[in-house]
Amino acid sequence: ESSRLEAVNDGTIQLGSLKNVTGVYIPLDGKGTLNTGTITHLIESRVDASNKTDDFLSLDTATSSSFTFNEVDVDFTGLTKADSASFTVIGQQLEFKKLSNVDGADIFVSGSGSLNLPAVEHVTNIGDTTWQADGVDSQLLFPNLTNLNTGNAIDQDIYIRALGGGTIDLSQVPQITDTVTGDTRHRSVRIRAEGQDSVVRLDSLVTLE
């Protein structure tokens, strides 16, 4: 069972110096006051946010952490690393301008939401990775991604799915490669567009392995 930081029913947890958080569940539903603006490292933790804008402006690293943003804005101004993390974006337009490392991260966008990741240029898979945009006007955008590879371990798959009118933009990726290092068995990239107006943009793709 995880440790928790829960401020509910107009309660307040007063934080002014907290920087390092590991293995903690943080529900943010707008019914309490909890200052998350000082946290710099969030490791193996979970954040569920809804109903109000949330401030993580000092957060730099979010390794193996899970985030759900349900129709809520979030300030990730300083976030640069989210390897093996998970992001679920529902009905909100978000842009993480400095986030460059999403190796092994799962990303799900739905409810006409969008997530733009302009700083991501290179992605190496870790474990199984899923990128999914589900629903009309739902968008997952990698406008500057130019290198995507399957990683170095056995049984590593990348799933890229545009469903129900969603869009995934990988339009600058010239190659999706299966690296020759490590255990090369049972690795794959599975790209799927299902339903009217569902689009996976691979305009520049020359090589798929």
PyRosetta script that sets phi, psi and omega in degrees:
from pyrosetta import init, pose_from_sequence

init()
pose = pose_from_sequence("ESSRLEAVNDGTIQLGSLKNVTGVYIPLDGKGTLNTGTITHLIESRVDASNKTDDFLSLDTATSSSFTFNEVDVDFTGLTKADSASFTVIGQQLEFKKLSNVDGADIFVSGSGSLNLPAVEHVTNIGDTTWQADGVDSQLLFPNLTNLNTGNAIDQDIYIRALGGGTIDLSQVPQITDTVTGDTRHRSVRIRAEGQDSVVRLDSLVTLE")
pose.set_psi(1, 136.2)
pose.set_omega(1, -176.2)
pose.set_phi(2, -77.7)
pose.set_psi(2, 151.6)
pose.set_omega(2, 163.6)
pose.set_phi(3, -66.5)
pose.set_psi(3, 159.7)
pose.set_omega(3, -175.2)
pose.set_phi(4, -138.3)
pose.set_psi(4, 148.0)
pose.set_omega(4, 166.1)
pose.set_phi(5, -122.3)
pose.set_psi(5, 105.6)
pose.set_omega(5, -175.2)
pose.set_phi(6, -128.4)
pose.set_psi(6, 115.6)
pose.set_omega(6, 172.6)
pose.set_phi(7, -112.2)
pose.set_psi(7, 110.1)
pose.set_omega(7, -172.4)
pose.set_phi(8, -130.8)
pose.set_psi(8, 161.0)
pose.set_omega(8, 175.2)
pose.set_phi(9, 50.2)
pose.set_psi(9, 50.6)
pose.set_omega(9, 177.2)
pose.set_phi(10, 69.3)
pose.set_psi(10, 15.3)
pose.set_omega(10, 175.3)
pose.set_phi(11, -80.0)
pose.set_psi(11, 162.7)
pose.set_omega(11, -178.3)
pose.set_phi(12, -131.5)
pose.set_psi(12, 130.4)
pose.set_omega(12, 166.6)
pose.set_phi(13, -108.6)
pose.set_psi(13, 114.6)
pose.set_omega(13, -172.6)
pose.set_phi(14, -91.1)
pose.set_psi(14, 112.9)
pose.set_omega(14, -179.9)
pose.set_phi(15, -122.4)
pose.set_psi(15, 136.5)
pose.set_omega(15, 177.6)
pose.set_phi(16, -135.0)
pose.set_psi(16, -12.2)
pose.set_omega(16, -174.2)
pose.set_phi(17, -132.1)
pose.set_psi(17, -2.2)
pose.set_omega(17, -175.0)
pose.set_phi(18, -65.6)
pose.set_psi(18, 123.9)
pose.set_omega(18, -178.4)
pose.set_phi(19, -120.3)
pose.set_psi(19, -40.4)
pose.set_omega(19, -172.0)
pose.set_phi(20, -113.6)
pose.set_psi(20, 120.8)
pose.set_omega(20, -177.3)
pose.set_phi(21, -127.8)
pose.set_psi(21, 125.9)
pose.set_omega(21, 179.9)
pose.set_phi(22, -133.7)
pose.set_psi(22, 127.2)
pose.set_omega(22, 175.2)
pose.set_phi(23, 67.6)
pose.set_psi(23, 40.7)
pose.set_omega(23, -175.5)
pose.set_phi(24, -123.5)
pose.set_psi(24, 139.2)
pose.set_omega(24, 174.1)
pose.set_phi(25, -97.4)
pose.set_psi(25, 127.8)
pose.set_omega(25, -178.0)
pose.set_phi(26, -126.5)
pose.set_psi(26, 97.7)
pose.set_omega(26, 173.6)
pose.set_phi(27, -85.6)
pose.set_psi(27, 130.5)
pose.set_omega(27, -179.5)
pose.set_phi(28, -124.5)
pose.set_psi(28, 96.9)
pose.set_omega(28, -174.0)
pose.set_phi(29, -112.1)
pose.set_psi(29, 10.7)
pose.set_omega(29, 177.1)
pose.set_phi(30, 78.9)
pose.set_psi(30, 6.1)
pose.set_omega(30, -177.4)
pose.set_phi(31, -106.8)
pose.set_psi(31, 9.5)
pose.set_omega(31, 177.4)
pose.set_phi(32, -153.2)
pose.set_psi(32, 179.0)
pose.set_omega(32, -178.7)
pose.set_phi(33, -120.8)
pose.set_psi(33, 121.1)
pose.set_omega(33, 180.0)
pose.set_phi(34, -144.3)
pose.set_psi(34, 117.3)
pose.set_omega(34, -177.5)
pose.set_phi(35, -85.2)
pose.set_psi(35, 106.9)
pose.set_omega(35, 178.1)
pose.set_phi(36, -99.4)
pose.set_psi(36, 5.1)
pose.set_omega(36, -171.8)
pose.set_phi(37, -71.8)
pose.set_psi(37, -11.8)
pose.set_omega(37, -179.9)
pose.set_phi(38, -96.8)
pose.set_psi(38, -10.1)
pose.set_omega(38, -175.8)
pose.set_phi(39, -69.8)
pose.set_psi(39, 128.2)
pose.set_omega(39, 178.5)
pose.set_phi(40, -107.3)
pose.set_psi(40, -31.4)
pose.set_omega(40, -178.1)
pose.set_phi(41, -129.9)
pose.set_psi(41, 123.2)
pose.set_omega(41, 179.6)
pose.set_phi(42, -124.2)
pose.set_psi(42, 107.8)
pose.set_omega(42, -171.1)
pose.set_phi(43, -118.6)
pose.set_psi(43, 131.0)
pose.set_omega(43, 176.7)
pose.set_phi(44, 48.3)
pose.set_psi(44, 43.4)
pose.set_omega(44, -177.6)
pose.set_phi(45, -122.2)
pose.set_psi(45, 175.0)
pose.set_omega(45, -177.1)
pose.set_phi(46, -137.1)
pose.set_psi(46, 132.8)
pose.set_omega(46, 177.9)
pose.set_phi(47, -125.8)
pose.set_psi(47, 123.7)
pose.set_omega(47, 173.9)
pose.set_phi(48, -116.2)
pose.set_psi(48, 115.8)
pose.set_omega(48, -174.1)
pose.set_phi(49, -121.5)
pose.set_psi(49, 136.2)
pose.set_omega(49, 176.1)
pose.set_phi(50, -155.7)
pose.set_psi(50, 158.7)
pose.set_omega(50, 168.0)
pose.set_phi(51, 79.2)
pose.set_psi(51, -18.8)
pose.set_omega(51, 178.4)
pose.set_phi(52, -155.0)
pose.set_psi(52, 159.5)
pose.set_omega(52, 177.0)
pose.set_phi(53, -66.5)
pose.set_psi(53, 136.1)
pose.set_omega(53, -178.8)
pose.set_phi(54, -119.7)
pose.set_psi(54, 146.0)
pose.set_omega(54, -170.3)
pose.set_phi(55, -112.9)
pose.set_psi(55, 111.7)
pose.set_omega(55, 172.1)
pose.set_phi(56, -124.1)
pose.set_psi(56, 40.6)
pose.set_omega(56, -168.4)
pose.set_phi(57, -64.6)
pose.set_psi(57, -19.8)
pose.set_omega(57, 179.2)
pose.set_phi(58, -93.2)
pose.set_psi(58, -8.1)
pose.set_omega(58, -174.6)
pose.set_phi(59, -67.4)
pose.set_psi(59, 125.2)
pose.set_omega(59, 178.5)
pose.set_phi(60, -107.6)
pose.set_psi(60, -40.6)
pose.set_omega(60, -172.6)
pose.set_phi(61, -128.2)
pose.set_psi(61, 133.6)
pose.set_omega(61, -179.5)
pose.set_phi(62, -136.0)
pose.set_psi(62, 53.0)
pose.set_omega(62, -176.3)
pose.set_phi(63, -65.9)
pose.set_psi(63, 130.9)
pose.set_omega(63, 174.9)
pose.set_phi(64, 55.8)
pose.set_psi(64, 30.7)
pose.set_omega(64, 178.0)
pose.set_phi(65, -108.4)
pose.set_psi(65, 156.5)
pose.set_omega(65, -176.1)
pose.set_phi(66, -117.0)
pose.set_psi(66, 133.0)
pose.set_omega(66, -179.1)
pose.set_phi(67, -128.9)
pose.set_psi(67, 133.0)
pose.set_omega(67, 170.3)
pose.set_phi(68, -122.7)
pose.set_psi(68, 123.3)
pose.set_omega(68, 178.6)
pose.set_phi(69, -117.2)
pose.set_psi(69, 106.5)
pose.set_omega(69, -175.2)
pose.set_phi(70, -104.4)
pose.set_psi(70, 96.5)
pose.set_omega(70, 179.6)
pose.set_phi(71, 53.6)
pose.set_psi(71, 44.9)
pose.set_omega(71, -179.0)
pose.set_phi(72, -141.9)
pose.set_psi(72, 141.2)
pose.set_omega(72, 176.3)
pose.set_phi(73, -82.6)
pose.set_psi(73, 155.7)
pose.set_omega(73, 179.7)
pose.set_phi(74, -146.4)
pose.set_psi(74, 141.0)
pose.set_omega(74, 179.6)
pose.set_phi(75, -98.0)
pose.set_psi(75, 102.3)
pose.set_omega(75, 176.2)
pose.set_phi(76, -111.3)
pose.set_psi(76, 44.3)
pose.set_omega(76, -173.3)
pose.set_phi(77, -53.3)
pose.set_psi(77, -40.1)
pose.set_omega(77, -173.4)
pose.set_phi(78, -99.4)
pose.set_psi(78, -2.2)
pose.set_omega(78, -173.8)
pose.set_phi(79, -66.9)
pose.set_psi(79, 124.8)
pose.set_omega(79, 178.5)
pose.set_phi(80, -119.5)
pose.set_psi(80, -24.8)
pose.set_omega(80, -172.6)
pose.set_phi(81, -133.6)
pose.set_psi(81, 126.0)
pose.set_omega(81, 177.9)
pose.set_phi(82, -143.8)
pose.set_psi(82, 51.2)
pose.set_omega(82, -179.4)
pose.set_phi(83, -68.7)
pose.set_psi(83, 139.9)
pose.set_omega(83, -179.3)
pose.set_phi(84, 56.2)
pose.set_psi(84, 25.6)
pose.set_omega(84, 177.2)
pose.set_phi(85, -90.3)
pose.set_psi(85, 179.0)
pose.set_omega(85, 175.7)
pose.set_phi(86, -139.7)
pose.set_psi(86, 130.7)
pose.set_omega(86, 178.1)
pose.set_phi(87, -123.2)
pose.set_psi(87, 128.3)
pose.set_omega(87, 172.0)
pose.set_phi(88, -119.7)
pose.set_psi(88, 118.4)
pose.set_omega(88, -177.5)
pose.set_phi(89, -117.0)
pose.set_psi(89, 120.2)
pose.set_omega(89, -176.6)
pose.set_phi(90, -121.6)
pose.set_psi(90, 115.6)
pose.set_omega(90, 170.8)
pose.set_phi(91, 63.0)
pose.set_psi(91, 29.6)
pose.set_omega(91, -179.7)
pose.set_phi(92, -142.1)
pose.set_psi(92, 143.5)
pose.set_omega(92, 177.6)
pose.set_phi(93, -96.2)
pose.set_psi(93, 115.5)
pose.set_omega(93, -176.9)
pose.set_phi(94, -124.6)
pose.set_psi(94, 149.4)
pose.set_omega(94, 172.9)
pose.set_phi(95, -138.4)
pose.set_psi(95, 123.5)
pose.set_omega(95, 176.9)
pose.set_phi(96, -105.4)
pose.set_psi(96, 94.9)
pose.set_omega(96, -165.2)
pose.set_phi(97, -69.1)
pose.set_psi(97, -30.9)
pose.set_omega(97, -175.3)
pose.set_phi(98, -104.1)
pose.set_psi(98, -6.4)
pose.set_omega(98, -176.4)
pose.set_phi(99, -68.8)
pose.set_psi(99, 113.9)
pose.set_omega(99, -176.6)
pose.set_phi(100, -115.0)
pose.set_psi(100, -22.1)
pose.set_omega(100, -177.5)
pose.set_phi(101, -111.9)
pose.set_psi(101, 105.9)
pose.set_omega(101, 173.8)
pose.set_phi(102, -123.1)
pose.set_psi(102, 31.6)
pose.set_omega(102, 179.2)
pose.set_phi(103, -57.8)
pose.set_psi(103, 124.3)
pose.set_omega(103, 178.6)
pose.set_phi(104, 73.7)
pose.set_psi(104, 12.2)
pose.set_omega(104, -177.4)
pose.set_phi(105, -89.1)
pose.set_psi(105, 136.6)
pose.set_omega(105, 172.4)
pose.set_phi(106, -90.5)
pose.set_psi(106, 137.3)
pose.set_omega(106, -179.1)
pose.set_phi(107, -136.2)
pose.set_psi(107, 125.4)
pose.set_omega(107, -179.7)
pose.set_phi(108, -125.8)
pose.set_psi(108, 125.3)
pose.set_omega(108, 178.6)
pose.set_phi(109, -123.5)
pose.set_psi(109, 133.1)
pose.set_omega(109, -179.3)
pose.set_phi(110, -151.3)
pose.set_psi(110, 178.1)
pose.set_omega(110, 175.4)
pose.set_phi(111, 63.0)
pose.set_psi(111, 34.7)
pose.set_omega(111, -177.9)
pose.set_phi(112, 63.8)
pose.set_psi(112, 24.3)
pose.set_omega(112, 174.1)
pose.set_phi(113, -85.0)
pose.set_psi(113, 172.8)
pose.set_omega(113, 176.0)
pose.set_phi(114, -148.8)
pose.set_psi(114, 151.3)
pose.set_omega(114, 173.6)
pose.set_phi(115, -135.0)
pose.set_psi(115, 121.3)
pose.set_omega(115, -179.7)
pose.set_phi(116, -109.6)
pose.set_psi(116, 128.1)
pose.set_omega(116, -176.9)
pose.set_phi(117, -125.1)
pose.set_psi(117, 75.5)
pose.set_omega(117, -172.9)
pose.set_phi(118, -71.8)
pose.set_psi(118, -18.2)
pose.set_omega(118, -177.4)
pose.set_phi(119, -89.5)
pose.set_psi(119, -6.7)
pose.set_omega(119, -179.3)
pose.set_phi(120, -81.1)
pose.set_psi(120, 116.4)
pose.set_omega(120, -179.9)
pose.set_phi(121, -115.7)
pose.set_psi(121, -24.3)
pose.set_omega(121, -175.4)
pose.set_phi(122, -141.8)
pose.set_psi(122, 133.4)
pose.set_omega(122, 177.8)
pose.set_phi(123, -133.0)
pose.set_psi(123, 127.9)
pose.set_omega(123, 172.7)
pose.set_phi(124, -113.7)
pose.set_psi(124, 126.7)
pose.set_omega(124, -177.8)
pose.set_phi(125, -67.3)
pose.set_psi(125, 144.1)
pose.set_omega(125, 172.5)
pose.set_phi(126, -131.9)
pose.set_psi(126, 113.4)
pose.set_omega(126, -174.7)
pose.set_phi(127, 70.3)
pose.set_psi(127, -151.3)
pose.set_omega(127, 174.2)
pose.set_phi(128, -92.6)
pose.set_psi(128, 135.8)
pose.set_omega(128, -179.7)
pose.set_phi(129, -121.8)
pose.set_psi(129, 135.1)
pose.set_omega(129, 175.3)
pose.set_phi(130, -123.4)
pose.set_psi(130, 127.7)
pose.set_omega(130, 169.4)
pose.set_phi(131, -117.2)
pose.set_psi(131, 122.0)
pose.set_omega(131, -173.4)
pose.set_phi(132, -140.2)
pose.set_psi(132, 133.2)
pose.set_omega(132, 170.6)
pose.set_phi(133, -120.3)
pose.set_psi(133, 117.7)
pose.set_omega(133, -171.0)
pose.set_phi(134, -125.4)
pose.set_psi(134, 116.3)
pose.set_omega(134, 176.1)
pose.set_phi(135, 112.6)
pose.set_psi(135, 154.5)
pose.set_omega(135, -177.8)
pose.set_phi(136, -56.3)
pose.set_psi(136, 130.5)
pose.set_omega(136, 178.1)
pose.set_phi(137, 68.1)
pose.set_psi(137, 9.5)
pose.set_omega(137, 172.9)
pose.set_phi(138, -79.9)
pose.set_psi(138, 131.6)
pose.set_omega(138, -172.4)
pose.set_phi(139, -137.3)
pose.set_psi(139, 134.3)
pose.set_omega(139, 170.4)
pose.set_phi(140, -119.3)
pose.set_psi(140, 118.5)
pose.set_omega(140, -167.2)
pose.set_phi(141, -119.8)
pose.set_psi(141, 123.7)
pose.set_omega(141, 173.3)
pose.set_phi(142, -121.3)
pose.set_psi(142, 73.3)
pose.set_omega(142, -170.0)
pose.set_phi(143, -68.0)
pose.set_psi(143, -17.7)
pose.set_omega(143, -177.0)
pose.set_phi(144, -123.4)
pose.set_psi(144, 12.8)
pose.set_omega(144, 177.8)
pose.set_phi(145, -73.2)
pose.set_psi(145, 125.5)
pose.set_omega(145, -178.7)
pose.set_phi(146, -123.8)
pose.set_psi(146, -7.6)
pose.set_omega(146, -178.6)
pose.set_phi(147, -143.0)
pose.set_psi(147, 122.1)
pose.set_omega(147, 178.9)
pose.set_phi(148, -132.8)
pose.set_psi(148, 123.6)
pose.set_omega(148, 179.5)
pose.set_phi(149, -136.7)
pose.set_psi(149, 162.6)
pose.set_omega(149, -169.1)
pose.set_phi(150, -81.7)
pose.set_psi(150, -6.1)
pose.set_omega(150, 178.6)
pose.set_phi(151, 91.4)
pose.set_psi(151, -165.0)
pose.set_omega(151, -168.1)
pose.set_phi(152, -119.8)
pose.set_psi(152, 2.6)
pose.set_omega(152, -173.1)
pose.set_phi(153, -116.1)
pose.set_psi(153, 163.6)
pose.set_omega(153, 176.8)
pose.set_phi(154, -67.5)
pose.set_psi(154, 150.0)
pose.set_omega(154, 172.5)
pose.set_phi(155, 59.3)
pose.set_psi(155, 45.2)
pose.set_omega(155, 176.3)
pose.set_phi(156, -112.0)
pose.set_psi(156, 120.8)
pose.set_omega(156, -178.6)
pose.set_phi(157, -120.4)
pose.set_psi(157, 146.1)
pose.set_omega(157, 173.3)
pose.set_phi(158, -113.5)
pose.set_psi(158, 123.6)
pose.set_omega(158, 179.1)
pose.set_phi(159, -110.8)
pose.set_psi(159, 122.1)
pose.set_omega(159, 179.1)
pose.set_phi(160, -120.8)
pose.set_psi(160, 115.4)
pose.set_omega(160, -170.4)
pose.set_phi(161, -133.0)
pose.set_psi(161, 122.7)
pose.set_omega(161, 168.2)
pose.set_phi(162, -109.3)
pose.set_psi(162, 119.7)
pose.set_omega(162, -171.9)
pose.set_phi(163, -129.3)
pose.set_psi(163, 146.7)
pose.set_omega(163, 169.5)
pose.set_phi(164, 56.7)
pose.set_psi(164, 30.9)
pose.set_omega(164, 179.9)
pose.set_phi(165, 98.1)
pose.set_psi(165, 8.9)
pose.set_omega(165, 178.4)
pose.set_phi(166, -81.9)
pose.set_psi(166, 163.8)
pose.set_omega(166, -179.5)
pose.set_phi(167, -131.9)
pose.set_psi(167, 134.5)
pose.set_omega(167, 169.8)
pose.set_phi(168, -119.8)
pose.set_psi(168, 123.1)
pose.set_omega(168, -177.1)
pose.set_phi(169, -100.1)
pose.set_psi(169, 106.7)
pose.set_omega(169, 172.4)
pose.set_phi(170, -123.1)
pose.set_psi(170, 37.4)
pose.set_omega(170, -166.7)
pose.set_phi(171, -70.1)
pose.set_psi(171, -13.9)
pose.set_omega(171, -180.0)
pose.set_phi(172, -102.0)
pose.set_psi(172, 4.7)
pose.set_omega(172, -177.4)
pose.set_phi(173, -83.7)
pose.set_psi(173, 113.7)
pose.set_omega(173, 179.4)
pose.set_phi(174, -85.4)
pose.set_psi(174, -22.4)
pose.set_omega(174, -179.0)
pose.set_phi(175, -150.5)
pose.set_psi(175, 141.7)
pose.set_omega(175, 171.6)
pose.set_phi(176, -118.9)
pose.set_psi(176, 113.5)
pose.set_omega(176, -166.2)
pose.set_phi(177, -118.4)
pose.set_psi(177, 151.5)
pose.set_omega(177, 171.4)
pose.set_phi(178, -100.9)
pose.set_psi(178, 109.5)
pose.set_omega(178, -174.9)
pose.set_phi(179, -64.1)
pose.set_psi(179, 154.6)
pose.set_omega(179, -178.1)
pose.set_phi(180, -94.5)
pose.set_psi(180, 1.8)
pose.set_omega(180, 179.8)
pose.set_phi(181, -94.7)
pose.set_psi(181, 159.3)
pose.set_omega(181, 178.0)
pose.set_phi(182, 72.3)
pose.set_psi(182, -159.5)
pose.set_omega(182, 179.4)
pose.set_phi(183, -87.3)
pose.set_psi(183, 110.9)
pose.set_omega(183, -171.3)
pose.set_phi(184, -88.9)
pose.set_psi(184, 4.2)
pose.set_omega(184, -176.3)
pose.set_phi(185, -76.0)
pose.set_psi(185, 143.5)
pose.set_omega(185, 168.8)
pose.set_phi(186, 57.6)
pose.set_psi(186, 45.3)
pose.set_omega(186, 174.2)
pose.set_phi(187, -113.8)
pose.set_psi(187, 144.6)
pose.set_omega(187, -177.8)
pose.set_phi(188, -156.4)
pose.set_psi(188, 163.2)
pose.set_omega(188, 168.8)
pose.set_phi(189, -122.6)
pose.set_psi(189, 125.1)
pose.set_omega(189, -175.8)
pose.set_phi(190, -121.4)
pose.set_psi(190, 111.4)
pose.set_omega(190, -174.7)
pose.set_phi(191, -109.9)
pose.set_psi(191, 128.0)
pose.set_omega(191, -174.7)
pose.set_phi(192, -138.9)
pose.set_psi(192, 130.3)
pose.set_omega(192, 170.0)
pose.set_phi(193, -121.5)
pose.set_psi(193, 118.6)
pose.set_omega(193, -174.2)
pose.set_phi(194, -131.2)
pose.set_psi(194, 124.7)
pose.set_omega(194, 177.0)
pose.set_phi(195, 102.5)
pose.set_psi(195, 157.0)
pose.set_omega(195, -178.3)
pose.set_phi(196, -58.6)
pose.set_psi(196, 135.2)
pose.set_omega(196, 178.0)
pose.set_phi(197, 66.2)
pose.set_psi(197, 13.4)
pose.set_omega(197, 172.8)
pose.set_phi(198, -83.1)
pose.set_psi(198, 127.5)
pose.set_omega(198, -171.8)
pose.set_phi(199, -137.0)
pose.set_psi(199, 130.2)
pose.set_omega(199, 164.5)
pose.set_phi(200, -109.7)
pose.set_psi(200, 114.8)
pose.set_omega(200, -177.6)
pose.set_phi(201, -86.6)
pose.set_psi(201, 116.9)
pose.set_omega(201, 177.7)
pose.set_phi(202, -132.6)
pose.set_psi(202, 46.8)
pose.set_omega(202, -171.8)
pose.set_phi(203, -58.2)
pose.set_psi(203, -31.7)
pose.set_omega(203, -174.2)
pose.set_phi(204, -101.5)
pose.set_psi(204, 2.9)
pose.set_omega(204, -173.0)
pose.set_phi(205, -67.7)
pose.set_psi(205, 123.4)
pose.set_omega(205, 177.4)
pose.set_phi(206, -110.3)
pose.set_psi(206, -35.9)
pose.set_omega(206, -174.5)
pose.set_phi(207, -129.1)
pose.set_psi(207, 131.2)
pose.set_omega(207, 174.5)
pose.set_phi(208, -131.0)
pose.set_psi(208, 122.3)
pose.set_omega(208, -178.5)
pose.set_phi(209, -120.5)
pose.dump_pdb("model.pdb")
